Amino acid sequence: MTFARKLLFDHTKPVVCHCVSRCVRRLFLLQDPKWRRGLMDRMRMLTMHCAIDVLEAAVLGNHLHVVAATHPDLAALWDDREVARRYRSLCPDHAWRVRKKIATDLPAQPEEIETAVADPLLIAKWREELSSLSFFHKLLKQKIARAINLAADGTGHCWEGRFKSIVALDDDAVIAHMVYVALNPGASVDRRCA
C-alpha cells in the first residue's frame, strides 16, 4: 500500500530520501549511455536551481537511484525575485515567449520575473515546489521521457508510476543509502553530480 508523501515526512523541514524510479514494464530504456548521461546532466542542472542536493545517484539500464536532500529552509531565505528567476529558468512561460518572439532556451526574462513577483500566492507555490522531491523528479524524468519517445518514434509512459521514496531517519541511514547506491552493480555512475 502506498502513502501520500506528505504523510511520510514534513515538507517544511529538510529531509534526505533514497528515491527509486523504474522504467515502465522494467524495460531497459536507459541502456543507451546517452540517456544515462542525459539524466545525470539534467540532474546537475536542476540542483543549480532547486533547493535540493543530490548526495548520490546511479542510473541502471531499467531504473534510477537518487539519494537527495531537500532544503525548504534555504528556499525560505530566497527573496521573491530569486524564486521567480529560478522557477522561470526551469519552466519558462512558453505562451508569453511565443507572443513576444523570445526563445525558450534563454534565461528568465525581467518581464517574466516582474509578472510573477506581483502574485505572492504564485511565488509561495513556486518556493515550495523548488524544494519538492516530486517537482524535482517531474522535471528530471519528463524531458528524458520525451527524448526517448522521440528517438523511438513512439508515445506513452517511460516511467512506471510514481517514484519510491525511503526516508533516511538519521546520519547512519543516509550513509547506508549512499553506499547502497554507490555500490549498485551494473550502475553507470557519473560522480560529477553527486
PyMOL commands that set and color helices and strands:
alter all, ss='L'
color gray80, all
select helices_A, chain A and resi 5-8+24-26+33-49+72-77+80-90+94-100+110-117+120-129+133-151+171-182
alter helices_A, ss='H'
color red, helices_A
select strands_A, chain A and resi 16-22+52-59+63-70+164-167
alter strands_A, ss='S'
color yellow, strands_A
deselect
rebuild
show_as cartoon
